[in-house]
């Protein structure tokens, strides 16, 4: 019989169709030799793809110079190819889902990113806010950020990085108000901390609000030597109507008004002086906070006075000066002549010549003889103002009396009140004190003291020797007058409506 061949490892067929290589036998000494171990290591490394090959698309993707007999290498290649197809499909889904919508949704977080695709990042692009490559800073070394991740990814910085955040704050300063000067920053690597930026931002907001308040205040009110648009319109209407030919400019300013010089025109009702003074009462309310005592107890305006609408007080103040000037002019007291009144603008004759206002007694620097003349004129005017006009100036001093053509002229009578005013006698005593002190300083020996002048003007005989008792007597008389006016107020008001030139007298007279 023919002997069947025994299958040995050498003759066993290979499942891949190739004959298996015969196993070489070696001794234990050969296994333990260093030369054999080194050869085996080199042979194993030749069949394994190095890790650097995965980072290079060229030789890896083409399949050249790569031993594909290793299952690990094939698996890595297939995985990368699968991930690329997955990312491409994801991009198509994202584009289809968003369409032409202005609001889009990103699928970036679902991408299969591999080291070979990190080149898509914009590392080469430098933001305009980044001044690290500024030519002005070429000599300065680049400072590594102090903050950021540590360990893995330690070179990555976030928006909270000190340098990045500081540069962004510097760029955001351009959004401040134009009035807030921040500079252009050329040649400087400015880095503002959050604390400094927040302080500057609050300061910018505060400056904007303050500027808006000042702008609104200038638009709706008069300030020194400036008129608001409404007042300017009133002046334009006066010029267009022919009452004034032209307005030349400001001649004086005060706490409550601004005075302009103008050339007079013509009116049908009355003759307009060749030179006029335009008194514009300031519509700012700061100067009228403490002046309501001059008008709220005046019977002519008591029913119309209201603190709820303080702007009406200003018009009433101008109207009050108009009525007082007309009373004084009718009595023959030297004072400006009223031409017309429009709201808070009063036009009257100009005391002076060739656009130069007459000096006040404070500015005139009169000699002794002229001072005596002026003193006796002031005494006569105070007596005439009290008796014939039934008025108390209430602010009489060397600043409100002008010297023109050898005569004293009274101006600024908007605060003048009736003697029956609850504080009328106190105001008269204050006027007498101002007049006496001024003329005594001028060297007028005939000048009376304030108590003697008060008795002479008022016609009262208060015999108190000291000021305290004298003021007590004045307050007692004012109390009696106030009670009398309250008891006969209706009758007085009706009488005054019929005749504005015949106000009630003091109760004691």
BABAVO-209371 format. One line per 3 residues: number of its first residue (from 1); their letters; for each residue x negated, y negated, z negated of C-alpha. Coordinates in steps of 0.2 Angstrom, whole numbers, plus 5000, padded with zeros to 4 digits. Layout:
! BABAVO-209371
NUM	a	X Y Z  ...
//
This chain:
! BABAVO-209371
1	xxx	5000 5000 5000  4995 4983 5004  4991 4973 4988
4	xxx	5002 4958 4985  4991 4942 4983  4991 4934 4966
7	xxx	4996 4916 4966  4983 4906 4956  4982 4888 4953
10	xxx	4970 4886 4967  4983 4894 4980  4999 4887 4972
13	xxx	5008 4876 4985  5010 4857 4981  5028 4851 4980
16	xxx	5023 4836 4991  5017 4847 5005  4999 4845 5002
19	xxx	4987 4857 4994  4982 4853 4977  4964 4850 4974
22	xxx	4955 4863 4965  4952 4860 4946  4934 4858 4943
25	xxx	4928 4866 4928  4915 4858 4916  4907 4862 4900
28	xxx	4910 4853 4884  4893 4845 4885  4898 4837 4901
31	xxx	4914 4831 4894  4905 4823 4880  4892 4815 4891
34	xxx	4893 4796 4892  4889 4796 4911  4905 4806 4914
37	xxx	4916 4795 4903  4910 4780 4913  4913 4788 4930
40	xxx	4931 4792 4924  4934 4775 4918  4929 4767 4935
43	xxx	4939 4779 4945  4955 4775 4934  4952 4756 4936
46	xxx	4951 4758 4955  4969 4765 4956  4977 4752 4945
49	xxx	4981 4734 4952  4973 4720 4942  4985 4708 4932
52	xxx	4978 4694 4942  4985 4701 4958  5002 4698 4952
55	xxx	4999 4679 4951  4994 4678 4969  5007 4679 4982
58	xxx	4996 4682 4997  4988 4700 4995  5002 4706 4984
61	xxx	5016 4702 4995  5008 4708 5011  5003 4725 5003
64	xxx	4985 4724 5010  4971 4730 4999  4983 4737 4987
67	xxx	4983 4755 4982  5002 4760 4982  4999 4777 4974
70	xxx	5002 4769 4957  5020 4770 4951  5017 4755 4940
73	xxx	5011 4744 4954  5026 4749 4965  5038 4746 4950
76	xxx	5031 4728 4948  5033 4724 4967  5050 4730 4967
79	xxx	5055 4721 4952  5048 4704 4959  5057 4707 4975
82	xxx	5074 4711 4966  5072 4695 4955  5069 4684 4971
85	xxx	5085 4691 4979  5095 4688 4963  5089 4670 4961
88	xxx	5093 4667 4980  5111 4674 4977  5112 4664 4961
91	xxx	5108 4648 4971  5121 4651 4984  5134 4654 4970
94	xxx	5129 4638 4962  5131 4628 4978  5147 4636 4982
97	xxx	5154 4633 4964  5149 4614 4964  5153 4610 4982
100	xxx	5154 4591 4984  5159 4587 4966  5150 4573 4958
103	xxx	5149 4583 4942  5139 4599 4945  5135 4614 4934
106	xxx	5118 4621 4934  5114 4640 4934  5095 4637 4930
109	xxx	5096 4646 4914  5101 4662 4922  5086 4663 4935
112	xxx	5073 4677 4934  5057 4666 4933  5041 4675 4935
115	xxx	5023 4668 4933  5022 4668 4952  5036 4655 4954
118	xxx	5030 4642 4941  5023 4631 4955  5041 4624 4957
121	xxx	5039 4613 4942  5035 4595 4945  5018 4595 4936
124	xxx	5010 4584 4949  5024 4571 4949  5020 4557 4937
127	xxx	5034 4546 4930  5033 4527 4933  5034 4524 4914
130	xxx	5018 4535 4912  5003 4524 4911  4990 4538 4908
133	xxx	4983 4536 4926  4984 4517 4926  4969 4510 4935
136	xxx	4967 4497 4921  4965 4512 4909  4953 4522 4919
139	xxx	4939 4520 4906  4949 4526 4892  4950 4544 4887
142	xxx	4966 4553 4887  4972 4557 4870  4981 4573 4867
145	xxx	4998 4571 4859  4998 4575 4840  5016 4582 4840
148	xxx	5023 4596 4850  5024 4615 4849  5010 4625 4841
151	xxx	5004 4642 4845  5012 4649 4861  5016 4634 4873
154	xxx	5006 4622 4862  5003 4611 4878  5022 4608 4880
157	xxx	5028 4591 4873  5046 4586 4870  5056 4569 4870
160	xxx	5051 4567 4851  5033 4566 4855  5026 4550 4848
163	xxx	5017 4544 4864  5032 4549 4876  5045 4541 4865
166	xxx	5034 4525 4863  5033 4523 4881  5051 4526 4884
169	xxx	5055 4513 4871  5044 4500 4880  5053 4503 4896
172	xxx	5070 4502 4888  5066 4484 4882  5069 4478 4900
175	xxx	5088 4481 4896  5088 4467 4883  5095 4450 4887
178	xxx	5086 4439 4900  5083 4426 4886  5073 4439 4876
181	xxx	5056 4438 4883  5047 4456 4882  5033 4454 4895
184	xxx	5029 4464 4910  5016 4476 4901  5004 4477 4916
187	xxx	4987 4483 4911  4994 4488 4894  4999 4505 4888
190	xxx	5013 4499 4876  5020 4512 4864  5034 4506 4853
193	xxx	5040 4516 4838  5058 4519 4835  5058 4508 4820
196	xxx	5051 4493 4829  5062 4496 4844  5078 4496 4834
199	xxx	5073 4480 4825  5070 4472 4841  5086 4478 4848
202	xxx	5096 4471 4833  5087 4455 4835  5092 4454 4853
205	xxx	5110 4457 4850  5110 4444 4836  5102 4431 4848
208	xxx	5115 4435 4861  5129 4432 4849  5121 4416 4842
211	xxx	5119 4410 4860  5137 4414 4864  5143 4404 4848
214	xxx	5133 4389 4852  5139 4389 4870  5157 4390 4865
217	xxx	5154 4376 4852  5147 4365 4866  5162 4369 4877
220	xxx	5176 4365 4865  5168 4351 4855  5158 4335 4856
223	xxx	5141 4335 4849  5128 4320 4847  5128 4310 4864
226	xxx	5137 4324 4873  5155 4326 4877  5165 4341 4880
229	xxx	5174 4345 4897  5191 4339 4890  5184 4322 4884
232	xxx	5175 4320 4901  5191 4323 4910  5199 4309 4900
235	xxx	5185 4297 4904  5187 4301 4922  5205 4298 4922
238	xxx	5202 4280 4914  5190 4276 4928  5201 4283 4942
241	xxx	5216 4273 4935  5205 4257 4936  5205 4253 4917
244	xxx	5186 4255 4917  5175 4252 4932  5160 4263 4926
247	xxx	5153 4270 4910  5135 4266 4907  5130 4277 4892
250	xxx	5129 4279 4874  5125 4264 4863  5127 4272 4845
253	xxx	5131 4288 4836  5138 4292 4819  5144 4306 4808
256	xxx	5162 4306 4816  5161 4297 4833  5150 4293 4848
259	xxx	5151 4275 4856  5149 4272 4874  5147 4256 4884
262	xxx	5158 4253 4899  5163 4239 4911  5181 4234 4910
265	xxx	5193 4235 4924  5211 4229 4924  5228 4234 4917
268	xxx	5245 4228 4921  5251 4226 4903  5235 4217 4896
271	xxx	5219 4210 4900  5204 4221 4899  5187 4214 4892
274	xxx	5172 4213 4904  5163 4224 4892  5171 4238 4883
277	xxx	5166 4250 4869  5173 4268 4871  5174 4277 4854
280	xxx	5175 4296 4856  5179 4305 4840  5169 4321 4838
283	xxx	5181 4336 4839  5169 4346 4828  5178 4349 4811
286	xxx	5163 4348 4800  5164 4329 4797  5183 4330 4793
289	xxx	5182 4343 4779  5182 4330 4765  5191 4316 4774
292	xxx	5209 4322 4772  5211 4312 4756  5211 4296 4767
295	xxx	5225 4302 4778  5236 4315 4769  5243 4302 4756
298	xxx	5245 4288 4769  5264 4286 4771  5262 4283 4790
301	xxx	5255 4300 4793  5260 4310 4778  5274 4319 4787
304	xxx	5262 4324 4801  5247 4329 4791  5244 4348 4791
307	xxx	5228 4357 4786  5234 4372 4797  5230 4362 4813
310	xxx	5214 4352 4809  5212 4346 4827  5227 4336 4825
313	xxx	5219 4327 4811  5206 4320 4823  5219 4312 4834
316	xxx	5228 4305 4819  5211 4298 4814  5209 4289 4830
319	xxx	5227 4283 4829  5225 4277 4812  5210 4266 4817
322	xxx	5221 4259 4832  5235 4253 4820  5222 4246 4807
325	xxx	5213 4236 4821  5230 4229 4827  5234 4223 4810
328	xxx	5218 4215 4807  5218 4206 4824  5236 4200 4821
331	xxx	5229 4192 4804  5215 4184 4813  5201 4194 4806
334	xxx	5186 4196 4818  5186 4214 4824  5186 4224 4841
337	xxx	5202 4222 4851  5211 4238 4856  5213 4241 4874
340	xxx	5220 4259 4874  5221 4276 4865  5221 4293 4874
343	xxx	5221 4307 4861  5204 4306 4852  5196 4292 4864
346	xxx	5199 4274 4859  5194 4260 4871  5191 4243 4863
349	xxx	5181 4227 4866  5163 4227 4865  5154 4218 4851
352	xxx	5138 4212 4859  5132 4206 4876  5124 4214 4891
355	xxx	5126 4232 4885  5116 4227 4869  5127 4230 4853
358	xxx	5127 4216 4840  5116 4221 4825  5124 4226 4808
361	xxx	5120 4216 4793  5108 4229 4788  5098 4226 4804
364	xxx	5101 4208 4806  5088 4202 4793  5097 4186 4790
367	xxx	5089 4171 4782  5095 4164 4765  5107 4151 4773
370	xxx	5115 4164 4785  5116 4176 4771  5126 4164 4761
373	xxx	5137 4160 4776  5140 4179 4779  5144 4182 4761
376	xxx	5158 4169 4760  5165 4176 4776  5165 4193 4769
379	xxx	5174 4187 4754  5187 4178 4764  5190 4194 4775
382	xxx	5191 4205 4760  5205 4194 4753  5214 4192 4769
385	xxx	5213 4211 4773  5220 4215 4756  5234 4201 4756
388	xxx	5239 4199 4774  5235 4216 4781  5238 4226 4765
391	xxx	5223 4236 4769  5207 4242 4759  5193 4245 4771
394	xxx	5187 4260 4760  5170 4261 4768  5164 4243 4768
397	xxx	5145 4241 4767  5131 4232 4777  5132 4246 4790
400	xxx	5150 4243 4795  5149 4224 4797  5141 4216 4812
403	xxx	5133 4199 4815  5138 4191 4831  5140 4173 4837
406	xxx	5137 4167 4819  5151 4177 4812  5154 4194 4803
409	xxx	5164 4207 4812  5172 4222 4804  5171 4238 4812
412	xxx	5175 4257 4808  5192 4255 4800  5198 4273 4803
415	xxx	5197 4277 4785  5206 4261 4779  5221 4264 4768
418	xxx	5235 4255 4760  5233 4248 4742  5247 4259 4737
421	xxx	5237 4274 4741  5233 4285 4726  5215 4281 4727
424	xxx	5217 4264 4735  5210 4254 4721  5196 4265 4718
427	xxx	5191 4263 4736  5192 4244 4734  5181 4244 4719
430	xxx	5168 4254 4729  5169 4241 4743  5166 4227 4730
433	xxx	5151 4236 4723  5143 4239 4740  5145 4221 4745
436	xxx	5139 4214 4728  5124 4224 4728  5119 4220 4746
439	xxx	5121 4201 4745  5112 4201 4728  5097 4210 4736
442	xxx	5098 4196 4750  5095 4183 4737  5112 4175 4736
445	xxx	5114 4169 4719  5132 4165 4721  5136 4183 4723
448	xxx	5149 4190 4711  5147 4207 4702  5158 4221 4707
451	xxx	5171 4218 4693  5173 4200 4696  5174 4203 4715
454	xxx	5187 4216 4712  5198 4205 4702  5196 4191 4714
457	xxx	5201 4201 4729  5215 4211 4721  5222 4197 4711
460	xxx	5222 4208 4695  5215 4202 4679  5206 4218 4671
463	xxx	5196 4211 4657  5186 4226 4653  5167 4222 4650
466	xxx	5160 4240 4654  5162 4250 4670  5170 4265 4661
469	xxx	5184 4255 4653  5186 4246 4670  5188 4262 4680
472	xxx	5201 4268 4667  5212 4253 4669  5211 4256 4688
475	xxx	5216 4274 4687  5231 4269 4676  5237 4256 4689
478	xxx	5235 4269 4702  5246 4281 4692  5260 4268 4691
481	xxx	5259 4264 4709  5260 4282 4714  5275 4285 4703
484	xxx	5283 4269 4711  5280 4275 4729  5286 4293 4725
487	xxx	5303 4285 4718  5305 4274 4733  5296 4284 4746
490	xxx	5311 4286 4758  5315 4267 4757  5297 4263 4761
493	xxx	5296 4275 4775  5311 4268 4784  5305 4250 4781
496	xxx	5289 4254 4788  5296 4262 4804  5305 4245 4808
499	xxx	5290 4234 4804  5273 4241 4804  5266 4224 4799
502	xxx	5275 4222 4782  5269 4237 4771  5274 4238 4753
505	xxx	5265 4228 4740  5258 4233 4724  5271 4237 4710
508	xx	5263 4225 4698  5264 4211 4710
//
